[in-house]
Amino acid sequence: MKKSFISGFILSLFLSGSAGATEYIYRDLMANTLPGHCEVESKAKQTASKEYTVDRYSKRFCQTQGYGWHLAETKSAGNSTCTPCPDSSGKQQCHQQDVIVTCKRIKPGTVGMLPGKG
């Protein structure tokens, strides 16, 4: 009984047709990350250029475009730029400058939202 149910389920998955392809709208953005904490220059540059930090800000750049925008890819992580901290001698704040990302969102009307279309 279970064997016939599982085989029928798998067969139906292979035979079922997929819905039409979803179309996307793409947008390229260039932005800067925010400066981090005051640290020694080498550590501040390392913190600013971490993959985790760049990915987190890349997602945020796309989300600020509005509802439905998501990160498609990060094209360039940018360059590390540092500025001296005003209250700490020898310490600096670093951030990534000119991070380039590609954002995407579903094109309206391509996923069956309009009745009678598609």
Buried (B, 14 or more C-beta within 10 A) or exposed (E): EEEEEEEEEEEEEEEEEEEEEEEEEEEEBEBBBEBBEBBEBEBBBBBBBBEEBBBEBBBBBBBEEEEEBEBBEBBEBBBBBBEEBEEEEEBBBBBBBEBBBBBBBBEEEBBEEEEEEE
